[in-house]
Amino acid sequence: MMKPDSEAALAEIVKSANAPLSVKGGGTRGMRAEGADLSVSALKGISLYEPGALTLVAQAGTPIEEIDRALSAEGQRLAFEPMDHRTLLGTKGAPTIGGVMAANISGPRRIQGGAARDHALGVRFVDGTGAIVKNGGRVMKNVTGYDLVKLMAGAHGTLGVLTEVSMKVLPIPETQATLMLRNLPDAGAVAAMSLAMGSPFEVSGAAHCAKIDKQTPVTLLRVEGFEASVKYRISALKDLLADTGAEMEVACRDMSSMLWQSVRDVCEMENLEGDVWRVSCKPSDAAELAERSGARGWYFDWGGGLIWIRTAPGEDLRTRLGVFDGHATLVRADAATRAALRVFHPQAAGLEKLAAGLRARFDPRGILNRGLMGPVLAESV
């Protein structure tokens, strides 16, 4: 495995490559593309942290745990609460900020605070020709041309190898609490979550643990902020949702934090057999899609906009779901199933044409994570 310890060394490796490269950070998501392994894990360290400016700059291989420690010491956090895949996948290593940004990994708070890409201010990366590219800065501002910061987030290393990321960070709220509603059916839970998120009570997490093993369904609504405000908003949500007829209870700070870490990391599916899929959809379609899946288990996050589904090993969930407004990503499966079904949902012809054009522009030789997100270009090495 190649582990360059500087941006210049990385650029030279990419520039001189005559075969595909499989780019990785901490290796915790279990994804591998064609070619020789190229790790950015040696490019690590916090380059700049200005708590007063709510800004942090870190090299791509910096572990998330290191960033969390630095931020916590100043009462701050990564508000998009990125998932740690090690629990679900049983992988080793340490999640890195470069991997998080490359995959746009975003947790339950996305419904309120936005995705990882919404917190990225600037990036440095090496494109497929070996050129070093810088885009963005340390403040939010409008740009013209390609918004490369947003473009790199979610490209999974197919457009360039991230070397540095500048991010917006936010203060940790004084406290949090979670309102728990028991035994709501899927459609009723989505309706309750939608009502809560449409209220003025600033819900920062909305999940429904529907069909998981033998547990009874529970719907979770999180609020964060000053203690008096959290107490008031929890009470207001109880009144708002009284007509659901659900049994309600409140999980206070520590228990609430544990609940949402479990939701974030899909802990409930950790020791259960089967493949795991991540389905993005319209919340109004969530209950029907879950039922249509015929799956062994599922739960909703993002108010129903995200469904985690556990199927029998090797089962093609996309065929079961048919055409719908969204996409299904295969997160946990063996190598044979990944190869047969592919990790990412096939894109519509128009979107695939745009994606192919971007890959041709930033990686004309087709050497970076080749074939991971789309067909291999004809002119690829």
Summary of the structure (lengths in Angstrom):
residues: 381
radius of gyration: 21.1
end to end distance: 20.0
largest distance: 65.3
contacts: 1288
relative contact order: 0.13
helix: 34%
strand: 27%
